Amino acid sequence: MAHILIMPRQGNTVESCIITDWKVKEGEMVTAETAVCEVETDKASFEIPSGAAGMVLAILAKAGDDVPVLTPIAVIGAPDESWAAELGNMGKEPPQQEVKTESGTPSVASQPLPSNKAVHEDGITAVSPRARNLAEKEALPVEMAAGTGPGGRIIERDVIAALENRPALTAAAKAAGGTVPQQGSGIAGRVTVSDLGVQPIPSIAVPVYGEGAITETPIKGIRKVISDRMFKSLAESAQFTLNAAASVSRLQEIRSRMKASQGFCGELGLSKITVNDLILFAVSRLLPRYPFMNAHKTGDTLKTFERIHLGVAVDTPKGLMVPVIRNADLLSLSQISYESKRLSSACQNGSAKPDELSGSTFTVTNLGSLGITGFTPVLNAPEVAILGVCGIELKPVALSEAEIKECNCECDCAVRFEPHIGFSLTINHQVVDGAPAARFLKALCEAIADIDLFFAAG
């Protein structure tokens, strides 16, 4: 029996995968371990093994297709094996037909080849929209293409085949129209306007300033998935951002002491603690006091979670990924630091598992290392809140009367400058009001400013 290879489920939350590349061709022999294609989700990329030894009898999806999980993508079996009926039992129409070769051995025909064109009652040849658009773009009379689609309809591949048999045209020649000769007088036989026998349009001498090189890059794969998710997030929620700043004088002092720690404290891994780790820890301890921030909005339902699953935005060569520190409210500072670094490294090298990249209840994204002093984070839907961490900069702080009296300098001091870190909190205003969100942000700033007392409070 032929083996029908399906798109595997990559984690509980992944509904489809994009095929980025086929590593085998129809008619090629494979083993059960042979990687037949590479796929990616909005989180990571994977190779899919064939799952059975035999010949690749059919490839059912193209590179670039976004294929739902558990959908057939290829057929593996013996060279003389029939598989169309089995595929039909799975609810998928076989796109290919088995035909007999001269030797009598069945083989897979890649496309049907009807002998005549499909013609409407009014005598116009049937042409697919994609074929017509391509023909118009390349200035090709569509009737020059031989229809090989259903009933002789001209489809895109027929236009491509006709273009291969026609010499290339310059852009001006495409716009001018006229009869195309077998060979042009331009470079490499390219057809120019003069080869078409049409009268050129008189031109006025105008200085031409070149645009320079223009590169067109299709938005596809993981970039397209991220694009669609960001647009959907903004389109389906009422996003509202609050900004605040907190003094980090004590936090920087504690961070310096941790970095220099040796002996027993050094063995605890405190020397590797970062400012971002301290913020993640503070967030994980504050959120249980503000449960409305640790929630999902799905349709008309609000799900509030007891456990804190922190999403940490990570910049990778393939795009933005959000690995999840699960049960962060139960982890120590050292454990949060370790998980954050482990997950970030896994995202960078492409080894992160699908389940490590889904299920967050609140997300933190940090652009502070890039000098950003304020931004508008986009919700990681269906979450109702996301915290943006900004850079550290000096801000004036008013001195108290006692501090002014203690000042021994000759100038009339009224302020001092302290390093502050900025926070940008985006909420879904459909379910989170501004005042409660502001209270959470105020509490976070106080926790960061008095981080030593916050640690003492547990």
C-alpha positions in Angstrom: 0.0 0.0 0.0 1.3 3.4 -0.9 2.4 5.7 2.0 0.5 9.0 2.0 2.8 11.6 3.7 0.8 14.2 5.6 1.8 17.6 7.0 2.6 16.7 10.6 1.3 18.6 13.5 4.2 20.8 14.8 2.9 21.4 18.4 -0.6 21.8 19.7 -1.1 25.4 18.5 0.2 25.1 15.0 -2.6 24.9 12.4 -0.5 25.1 9.2 3.0 25.1 7.9 4.6 26.7 4.8 6.6 24.4 2.5 9.8 26.4 1.8 11.7 23.8 -0.2 11.3 20.3 -1.7 14.5 18.3 -1.3 13.3 15.4 -3.6 11.6 15.1 -7.0 8.9 12.8 -8.3 10.4 9.5 -9.4 13.2 9.7 -6.9 13.9 6.8 -4.5 14.0 7.6 -0.8 14.4 5.8 2.5 12.2 6.2 5.5 14.6 8.8 7.0 15.1 10.9 3.9 14.2 14.5 4.4 11.7 15.2 1.6 10.9 18.8 2.3 11.6 21.7 4.6 8.7 23.6 6.3 8.3 26.5 8.6 5.8 28.0 10.9 5.7 31.5 12.3 8.1 30.3 15.0 10.7 27.9 13.5 11.6 25.6 10.5 11.7 21.8 10.3 12.6 19.0 7.9 10.0 16.3 7.3 11.2 12.7 6.7 9.4 10.6 4.1 8.3 8.0 6.7 8.6 5.1 4.3 11.0 3.7 1.8 10.1 3.7 -1.9 9.7 6.0 -4.9 8.2 9.5 -4.7 5.1 8.9 -6.8 3.6 12.3 -6.4 4.2 15.7 -4.8 0.8 17.3 -3.8 1.9 20.8 -2.8 4.3 23.4 -4.2 7.1 25.2 -2.4 5.5 28.3 -0.9 2.1 26.7 -0.2 0.7 27.2 3.3 -0.6 23.7 4.0 -2.9 22.8 6.9 -1.6 20.2 9.3 -2.7 16.6 8.6 -3.2 17.4 4.9 -1.5 15.0 2.3 1.6 16.5 0.7 3.3 13.5 -1.0 2.9 9.9 -2.0 5.6 7.3 -1.4 5.4 3.7 -2.7 6.5 1.1 -5.3 7.0 2.2 -8.9 4.0 0.1 -10.1 1.7 1.0 -7.2 -1.7 2.6 -7.6 -2.4 5.4 -5.1 -5.2 7.6 -6.5 -8.0 5.7 -4.8 -6.3 5.7 -1.5 -5.7 9.5 -1.7 -9.4 10.0 -2.7 -10.4 8.1 0.5 -8.6 10.8 2.5 -10.8 13.5 0.9 -8.1 14.9 -1.5 -8.5 14.8 -5.3 -5.4 13.4 -7.0 -4.0 16.2 -9.1 -2.1 13.7 -11.3 -2.9 10.7 -13.4 -1.2 7.4 -13.9 -0.4 6.6 -17.5 1.3 3.6 -19.2 4.7 4.0 -20.7 5.9 2.0 -23.7 7.4 -0.6 -21.4 4.0 -1.1 -19.7 5.2 0.4 -16.4 2.9 2.9 -14.8 4.3 6.4 -14.2 3.0 9.6 -13.0 2.0 12.2 -15.5 2.7 15.6 -14.2 -0.1 17.4 -16.1 -2.9 16.4 -18.4 -2.3 17.2 -22.1 -5.6 17.9 -23.9 -5.2 18.2 -27.7 -7.6 21.1 -28.4 -8.3 24.5 -26.8 -11.4 25.3 -24.9 -13.6 27.7 -26.9 -16.7 29.5 -25.6 -19.8 29.7 -27.7 -18.8 33.2 -28.9 -15.5 31.7 -30.3 -13.2 33.2 -27.7 -10.5 30.9 -26.3 -10.9 30.2 -22.6 -8.0 31.7 -20.6 -7.3 31.7 -16.9 -6.9 35.1 -15.2 -3.3 34.4 -14.2 -2.5 33.4 -17.8 -4.1 36.5 -19.2 -2.3 38.8 -16.7 1.1 37.3 -17.5 0.4 37.6 -21.2 -0.6 41.2 -21.0 2.5 42.0 -18.8 4.8 40.4 -21.4 2.9 41.8 -24.4 2.2 38.3 -25.7 -0.9 37.7 -27.8 -2.6 35.1 -25.7 -3.7 33.0 -28.8 0.0 32.2 -29.3 -0.1 29.9 -26.3 -1.3 26.3 -26.7 -3.9 25.4 -24.1 -3.1 22.5 -21.9 -5.5 23.2 -19.0 -8.8 21.4 -18.5 -10.7 21.2 -21.8 -7.8 23.0 -23.6 -8.0 26.1 -21.4 -4.9 28.4 -21.6 -3.3 28.5 -18.2 -0.2 30.2 -16.8 2.2 27.5 -17.7 1.1 27.7 -21.4 2.0 31.4 -21.5 5.4 30.7 -19.8 6.1 28.0 -22.5 5.1 30.4 -25.3 7.4 33.1 -23.8 10.3 30.6 -23.8 9.9 30.2 -27.6 9.8 33.9 -28.2 12.8 36.3 -28.1 13.0 38.7 -25.2 11.7 42.2 -25.6 12.9 45.4 -24.2 10.6 47.4 -21.9 9.9 49.9 -24.7 9.1 47.2 -27.2 6.6 45.6 -24.8 4.8 49.0 -24.5 5.0 49.7 -28.3 3.3 46.6 -29.5 3.5 45.3 -33.1 4.6 42.1 -34.8 7.5 40.3 -32.9 10.2 38.9 -35.3 12.0 35.6 -34.6 15.1 37.5 -33.5 15.8 41.2 -32.6 18.7 43.5 -33.2 19.4 44.2 -29.6 21.9 42.6 -27.2 21.6 38.8 -27.2 18.9 39.0 -29.9 16.6 41.1 -27.7 13.7 42.7 -29.7 13.8 46.5 -29.7 11.2 49.1 -30.8 13.0 49.4 -34.2 12.5 45.7 -34.8 8.7 46.0 -34.5 8.2 48.3 -37.5 6.3 50.9 -35.5 6.9 54.6 -35.6 8.6 55.6 -32.4 7.0 58.4 -30.3 8.9 61.7 -30.5 10.6 62.4 -27.3 11.7 65.7 -25.6 15.2 66.0 -24.3 14.8 66.0 -20.6 17.5 65.3 -18.0 17.1 61.7 -16.7 18.0 61.0 -13.1 18.2 57.3 -12.4 16.3 55.7 -9.6 19.2 53.4 -8.8 18.8 49.7 -8.1 15.3 48.5 -7.1 15.0 45.1 -5.4 11.6 43.4 -5.2 11.4 40.8 -2.5 8.3 38.6 -2.1 6.8 38.6 1.4 6.6 34.9 2.1 7.4 32.2 4.5 7.8 33.2 8.1 8.0 36.9 7.2 4.5 36.7 5.7 3.1 34.9 8.7 4.5 37.5 11.0 3.1 40.2 8.8 -0.4 38.7 8.8 -0.3 38.2 12.6 0.7 41.8 13.3 -2.0 43.2 11.0 -4.6 40.9 12.6 -3.5 41.9 16.1 -4.0 45.6 15.3 -7.2 45.0 13.3 -9.0 42.9 16.0 -8.1 44.8 19.2 -8.2 48.3 20.6 -4.6 48.9 21.4 -3.6 51.6 23.8 -0.1 52.4 25.1 1.0 54.0 28.4 4.6 55.2 29.0 6.5 55.6 32.3 10.0 55.5 33.7 11.6 54.1 36.8 14.9 55.0 38.6 17.4 52.2 38.2 20.1 53.5 40.5 19.6 50.7 43.0 19.0 48.1 40.3 22.3 49.0 38.6 24.1 48.8 42.0 22.6 45.3 42.7 23.4 44.3 39.1 27.1 45.4 39.6 27.4 43.4 42.9 25.9 40.3 41.2 28.3 40.6 38.3 31.3 40.8 40.6 30.0 37.9 42.9 32.3 35.1 43.7 32.4 32.1 46.0 29.0 30.7 46.9 27.0 33.6 45.2 29.1 33.1 42.1 28.2 29.4 42.0 24.5 30.4 42.1 25.0 32.0 38.6 24.3 35.5 39.9 27.2 36.9 37.8 25.2 36.2 34.7 22.1 38.0 35.8 21.2 40.9 33.4 19.0 43.9 33.8 16.4 42.2 31.6 16.4 39.2 33.9 15.7 41.5 36.9 12.8 43.0 35.0 11.3 39.6 34.0 11.5 38.5 37.7 9.8 41.7 38.8 7.0 41.2 36.2 6.5 37.6 37.2 6.0 38.6 40.8 3.7 41.5 40.1 1.3 39.9 37.6 -0.4 37.7 40.2 -1.5 40.9 41.9 -3.0 42.2 38.7 -4.6 39.1 37.1 -6.5 41.1 34.5 -3.2 41.7 32.8 -2.4 38.0 32.6 -5.2 37.0 30.3 -6.3 36.1 26.7 -9.3 37.6 24.8 -10.7 35.1 22.4 -13.9 36.3 20.7 -16.3 37.3 23.5 -14.5 35.3 26.1 -11.8 36.5 28.5 -9.5 33.8 29.9 -7.6 34.8 33.1 -4.7 32.5 34.0 -3.4 31.7 37.5 0.1 30.8 36.3 2.4 33.3 34.7 3.8 32.1 31.3 6.1 34.9 30.2 6.7 35.4 26.5 10.1 37.0 25.8 10.5 38.6 22.3 13.7 37.5 20.6 15.2 39.0 17.4 16.4 36.2 15.1 17.7 36.1 11.5 14.4 34.6 10.5 12.3 37.3 12.2 10.7 37.9 15.6 10.1 34.9 17.8 8.5 34.7 21.3 9.7 31.8 23.4 7.9 31.2 26.6 9.2 30.9 30.2 6.6 28.7 31.7 5.4 29.1 35.3 7.7 32.1 35.7 6.0 33.0 39.0 7.3 29.8 40.5 10.9 30.2 39.3 13.8 31.9 41.1 15.7 34.8 39.6 18.5 32.4 38.5 16.1 30.0 37.0 14.4 32.8 35.0 17.8 34.0 33.8 18.8 30.5 32.7 15.5 29.8 30.8 15.6 33.2 29.1 19.1 32.6 27.8 18.4 29.0 26.8 15.3 29.8 24.9 16.9 32.8 23.2 19.8 30.7 22.1 17.4 28.0 20.7 15.6 30.6 18.7 18.8 32.0 17.3 20.1 28.6 16.1 16.7 27.3 14.9 16.4 24.5 17.5 13.4 25.9 19.5 10.5 23.4 19.7 7.0 24.5 18.7 5.6 24.0 22.2 8.4 26.4 23.5 7.1 29.1 21.2 3.4 29.1 22.2 1.2 29.5 25.2 2.5 32.8 26.7 0.0 34.8 28.8 2.0 38.1 29.0 4.9 39.2 26.8 8.0 41.4 27.4 9.9 42.9 24.5 13.1 44.8 25.1 14.6 47.4 22.7 16.6 49.2 25.3 20.0 47.9 24.1 19.3 49.7 20.8 18.9 53.1 22.4 15.1 53.3 22.1 13.5 55.6 24.6 9.9 54.8 23.8 7.8 52.8 21.4 4.4 51.1 20.8 4.6 47.4 21.3 2.0 45.4 19.3 0.0 42.9 21.3 0.9 39.2 21.0 -2.7 38.2 20.4 -4.7 36.8 22.1 -2.9 38.3 25.0 -4.3 41.5 26.5 -1.1 43.2 27.4 2.6 43.5 26.4 5.4 45.4 28.1 8.1 47.2 26.1 11.4 47.8 27.9 13.3 50.9 26.7 16.8 52.3 27.2 18.3 53.9 30.3 18.8 57.7 30.3 19.4 60.4 32.9 16.4 62.3 34.2 16.2 65.2 36.6 14.8 64.4 40.1 13.8 67.1 42.6 15.8 67.1 45.8 14.0 67.1 49.1 14.5 69.9 51.6 16.7 67.8 53.7 18.9 66.9 50.7 19.1 70.5 49.7 20.3 71.5 53.2 22.9 68.7 53.2 24.3 69.8 49.8 27.7 71.4 50.4 28.1 72.8 46.8 28.1 76.5 46.2 25.3 76.4 43.6 21.7 76.6 44.5 20.9 72.8 43.9 17.3 71.9 43.4 17.6 68.7 41.3 19.9 65.8 40.7 20.2 63.5 37.7 19.4 59.8 38.1 19.4 57.0 35.5 15.9 55.9 34.6 14.6 53.0 32.4 11.6 53.6 30.2 8.5 51.3 30.0 5.9 51.2 27.2 2.8 49.1 28.2 0.3 48.3 25.5 -3.1 47.0 26.5 -6.2 45.8 24.7 -8.6 48.6 25.8 -11.6 46.3 24.9 -11.0 44.4 28.2 -8.4 46.4 30.2 -9.1 50.0 31.2 -6.5 52.6 31.3 -6.5 53.3 35.1 -6.0 49.7 36.2 -3.2 49.3 33.6 -1.6 52.5 34.9 -1.7 51.1 38.4 0.2 48.0 37.3 2.8 50.1 35.5 3.2 52.4 38.5 3.7 49.4 40.7 6.3 48.0 38.3 8.2 51.3 38.3 8.1 51.4 42.2 9.4 47.7 42.3 12.3 48.5 39.9 13.2 51.7 41.8 13.2 49.9 45.1 14.4 46.5 43.8 16.3 45.6 47.0 13.1 46.1 49.1 11.1 44.2 46.4 13.4 41.2 46.8 13.1 41.4 50.5 9.3 41.3 50.3 9.6 38.1 48.2 
